[in-house]
Structure formats: C-alpha cells, structure tokens
Amino acid sequence: MSSKYAKVIVNPVAGAGRTGRLWPQIMGLFKTHGIRFEHDITEAPGHAIELARTAAEKGYEMVVSVGGDGTINEIVNGLYAAGNIGNTLLGIISTGTGGDYIRTVGIPRRYEDACRCFLQPKKRTVDLGIVEYAKNGHREERLFVNFAGMGFDAEIVRRTTQQFKALGSMPSYLLGTLATLISYGNKNISLIVDGQAEDRRVCTVIMNNGKYGGGGMFTAPQADLADGLLDVLIIGDLSKPDLLRSLPRIYKGTHLTHPKVAMKKAKEIEVRSAQKMHLQADGELLGEVPARFRVLPSMLNVIV
C-alpha cells in the first residue's frame, strides 16, 4: 500500500452516536482538502486495535482516529502491537464524549479545525503509559495515552459507561460521580512509587500522562506529555462530605492544596490491595488491581 495514503478509523458509536452522524461531513472535508485516504468503520469494542495493527503492518504512514479517547486508546494499542509505532503518525479528530487528551496535546476540538491540521502536519512526539493488571485471573497489558486510575475514579467510569453514557459528556460524568459517591467505600492499598513503598487508605489513585481527565477535570495541572514521567494523583481517605465539597476543585485544578491530596512524578508505580478495586485507562474499564504502571518515553508521534 502506498505510504502516501492515510488510514482513517471511524468509531460511529463514540460520543453517544455523534461520530456516526458527523462522519459524512468529515469525509467531505478530507476530500475537499485533497487528503488521500481509505477508511474503516469499527464494528465492536476492540475492533480499532485490529484495524490499526493491520494498517501499520501494511505500511500506512498515517492512521487517523475519528471518535473519542477510547478510540485513540485502541488505535495506539494496535500501532504498538504491530511493532513499529515510531514509524506511524497518529492523527486525531475528536468526536467523543470527553475530549480530554486533545486539550493537552494541542488539537482543536472542532472537527473542521482538526481536519486542517493534516494540510501542513506538525509532528509532536509524546510519552505513553503502559499498565499490567489482573483480569479474570490472568495478567493483561494495555497502553494508555492520557490517564489510568483505580478506586473511586474507575468506579465512576464503570457507572458512567453502564448507566449514563447516552446523556453526553458532562451530565453522564456528574451522574456517574454522584451514583458512585453514594455507594463507594475507600480502600486500603500498598502503593510503590519508584521503589518507595507505603501502605495507606485512599479514595483513588490516578496516573496522569495528560493534564485533563474524566470529561474536563483538571486532574494534573503540571503534567507534561514529553517529560518521561507520570503524574501520580493520590486522593487519600476523604469522607464523603469532604469529597463532595472538594469535587468542584478538581475542575479548577485547585485540589492539590487539599491536605489529603498528594501528587508525585514517577516512572513506575505499583498498586496492590486485598480489596476489590476496578481499573480504568483512558475512560475504558479494563480489570482490577494488582496493577503495575510504567511510562514509555517518546513513543508516539501525533499530528498537531
């Protein structure tokens, strides 16, 4: 396949079906701008991984994600699985629910503006995270572009995905958060950050590569996509009233001054718990702890 072609991978159900409705206009813009491309439509969760892997193996030098942060995550995992992720440019047109990753990486939210990025593409090389975790008694591995978390954070993803996602970005996350707040209990964990171990009781632990997560939360104001480190947000043993009062601060990035909130920069983090703790990456529910997180420096080339 000619390397001048782009492979566009479209997740029509992203953004509660918004992507499927917008795709004809986006395809029209590609043609108007003279971008040579072929496209595939995903048919089920995980399909974008296979499509991206095949595209990379066939030698497409550009793979474009049309969908949400979960679509980006699948495509990056597919490129990585092909074994030559450094040779492929990732383009992003964000049409999903959250749109957190593009805020940090510097890609316009409006799809019309995002399409123009391909006319004079600039490359930005960024880090990725990788997590090993437990699922049905097995060890699995997954890359993440933006953030991964466990505890309260992953429980919100579980609730949002299963119950509220059709309502759109902000309402779904808020309702998922409130539903989780009612039922969730803090967990006792062993946390090992770059070899330093401590036992503590936490509400949530989030590994941030980007600055934003959870549909606009400013979780890691100091995060840098290219510093070779993950920003580890540890929200300690907050009571439910305190957590409810503090939630608005996460949207402003002022939560770091809370006495029970800590932020650390690290290359490798392990989390263990005797209690069941769900795990999410880029807003997709993966499995459970125990989990080990590592940074993969300068791994991905993104068009901005």
N, C-alpha and C positions, 0 to 999 in steps of 0.2 A: 504494500500500500504506500502511495506517495506520502512522504513525511510532511508535505505542504497542507495536507488535509487536517482539519480538526475533527475529533470525535466528540459529539455533544451527547451527554447522557441526561435524560429528562425523567424526573420523578413526578408523574402527573398528580399524585395524591398529596404531595408536600403542600404545606400551608392550607390544610383542610380543602384540598382540591383546587386551590387558586392557581397552582403551577400549570395544571392541565388547561385551564381557561386562558392563561396568558401565553402558552407556548406558540399558538399560531402567529401572534404579534411579534414575539421574539424571533421566531424563524424568519418572518418577513424582514426584520431588521438585519439579520445576518445576511440575507440575500441582497438587500439594499446596499449594505456596506461592502459587498463583494467578498465576503469571507467564505472560503471553500470548506464545506463541512458535510459530514454524514451524521445521522443521529439515531440513537436507540432509546426506546421508552422502557422504563423499568416496569416489571410486572408483579413484583413481590418484594418484601423486605429482604435485603441481602443480594438482590439481583444486580445492583450497581457495582458491587465488588467484582462480580464475574465479568460484567461488561467492561469495566475499567482495566481489569487484568488482561483481557483479550485485546483491548485497544493498544495497551502498552506493548504487548508481545508482538502485535502486528506492525509496530513502528510508528504509530501516530505520535507526532511530537507535541501535540496539544490535546488535552482532554478537558472538556468544559462541563461543569456541574450546573444544571438548571434544577433547583429545588431548595431544600433547607439545609441546616447544619448537619442533619443526619445523612443527607445525600452526599455532602462533601466528605463526611467521615467514611462512608462506604467506598467512594471513589479513591480516596487516598489509601485505604487499606488494599484496594485492588491494585493500584500502581505499585505499592510496596511488595505485594505478593508476586508481581511479575519480575521483581529483582532488579529493575532499572529505573527506579523512581527519580533519580537525579537527571535522567535524560528526557523527562516529560514535563512540560509546562502545564500547570493547573489553572484553568480559567473558571471564574465563579460568577454566575448570575443568581443572586439570592432571591428566591420567591417563596421561602418557607415561613414558618411561624415565628421563629426567634430572630434570625439575622444577627446573632451576637458576634460571630467570627469576623464578618466583613468590617465591622466597626473598628476592630483593632488592626486588621491587615491593610485597610485603606481602599476598599472597593465601594463604589456608590451603591446606595440602597435601591434607587430607581433603576429598573431593568434597562430603560433607554440609555441611561448614562453608563451603566455597566457594559453594555454592548460596545460602546465607543472605546472602551479600554483595549479592545482587540485590534483597533485600527493602527495604533502605534504602541504596541505592547511593551510595558516596562516590567522587568523581572525583579521580584523580591524573594530572597532566599530566607526561609524561616525554619524554626525548630518544630519538631513533632514530639508528642509524648507516646509512650507505649505502656500498657498495663497487662500484667499477668494476673488472672483471677480464677475463682472457682465457679464451675457451672455443672450442675448435676453430677457432682463427684469427680469431675475432670478439671485439668488445668487448661485454660484457654488464654489467648493473647489477642490484643486489639490495639491498634494505633488510635490516638485522638489528636485532633488539630487544635482544639480550643480549651477544653477543660474536662476533668473527670472528678467525680465525687462519690461519697458514700454517706450513709446515715440519713439525716433529715433531707439533705439535698437529693439523694437518689429516690427517696420515698415520694418527694414532690413529683419527680419525673414519672414514677410508677402511677401515681394518682392522676396526674395531668393526662398522660397517654391513654390510660384505660377509661377515664371518665369524662374529661372535659376538652380534649384537643380540638374538637369540631367548633368550639366557640371562638377560636382565634387567639392570638398571642397573649396579650395582657390578661383578658378575663380567664383564660384557661390556667395560666400560671398562678393567678391570685386565688382562684377556687381550689386548685390543687394544693396550694400552700395552706389555705385555711383548713381544708379537709385533713391534711397531714398534721397540722398543729393540734387538732382535736385528739388524734389517736396516737401520736408518736411519743416514744419514750427515749431519753438519751441513753447512750451505750458506753460500756467500759471497753477500752481498746488498749492495745500495745502499739505505740507509734515509734517507728525507727526512721529518723531523718538524717541522711548521710552518715549512718552508723551510730548516731546518738539516740539511745532508746529511752522511752518514758512510758509509764502507764498512766492513763488519765480517762476521765469521763467526758464525753463530747456529745454535742448536738450533731455536728457534721465536720468532715474534713474534705476540702476541695483542692485538687491540683490544677492550677491555672497556667496555661500557656498564653492565652489571650487575657484581655482586661475585663471582658463582659461575659456574662452567662445567665441562663435562666430567664431569657426574654427581657434583657435590658438591665439586669443587676450589674452594678459596677464593682464586681467582686474583688478584683485585683488591680487597683489603680496604678501600681508600679510595674506591672508585668511587661515584659519585653519579649516579643516573638523570636528574637535572634540573640539572646544572651546566654544560651546553653543551659538555662535553669528553669525549673518550675517554681511558681509562687504558691506556697502551701498555706492555704487559709484554714486555720483551726478555730472553730467556734466551740467554746467549752461548754460547761454544764449550766446552761442558761435555763431558768424557769420559763414556763410557757408565757406568763405575763411579760417577762423581760424580753423574750424572743419576739413577741407580738409588737411590743413598743420599738424594738430595735430594727425590725424588718425594713421600714422605710429608709433607714440609714444606708442599707446595702445598695439601694438605687442611687444614692448620692455619693457613695464611696467614703462615707464618714464613719463606717462601722469599725475601722481599725483602732479608734481611740477607746473602744469599749474594753474594760478591764479583763473580760473573759474571752476576748478575741486576740489571736496571735497570727502573725504572718512570717513565714520563713522561706528563704530561697534555697533550693536543693536540686541535686542531680538524681538522687534515688531515694524513694520513700517506700516503706513497708507498713501495712496496717493489718493487725490481727485482732480478732475478737472471738470470745466464746459465745457471744450473742449473734443472732442472725442480722446481718447488715447488707442491704442491697447496694449495688454499684452501678453507676451510670457513666457513660462517656459521650460527650457532645450531644447530650439530651436523649440518648438511647439507653434503655435498660439492658445491662449485659449479664450480670450474675451477682456473685456475693464475694465478701472477703473470706479468707485472707487474700490480699492483693499486694502486688509489687509494682511500683511506677518508676519509669526511667525516662530521661529526656534523650531524644535523638537529635543532636545539634545539626543545624544547616542541612536538613534532609529534604525539604520541599521547595520547589520553585513555583511561585504564584504570580500570575499576571495582575498588575495593579494599574 
